[in-house]
């Protein structure tokens, strides 16, 4: 399953790397692709990932917000 998100608060590649690291640790997530220039993230997972898990991961990474599109 692939889910696309709009991510706000990213300003650089380091932001994207921090988000990738945190979201990758969510159970069931097999791949994460973050593009700070586009403000986007694609999460590939075995099943639907709970939005609260995404929110918690982004909070750990910094001051970011993700909204599914």
C-alpha positions, -999 to +999 in steps of 0.1 A: +000+000+000+013+034-009+001+066+008+010+101-004+013+130+020+018+167+019+044+177+045+048+212+059+077+226+078+106+211+058+133+235+046+163+213+037+176+178+029+183+173+066+146+177+074+138+150+048+164+127+062+151+131+098+115+124+087+126+094+066+145+080+096+116+084+120+088+072+097+109+042+087+107+030+123+069+026+122+059-010+122+048-023+088+065+005+069+087-009+041+098+023+024+097+061+028+105+087+001+105+123+012+111+153-011+116+185+008+115+207-023+080+194-032+069+191+004+058+155-002+062+121+013+053+086+000+050+058+025+049+022+014+035-002+040+020-036+045-013-021+057-028+013+064-005+033+088-024+051+115-022+088+112-013+092+149+018+070+142+028+094+113+021+124+135+042+110+164+071+102+140+071+137+125+070+152+160+101+132+169+118+144+137+110+181+143+082+206+138+065+189+108+029+182+098+018+155+073-016+154+056-027+125+034-036+135-002 
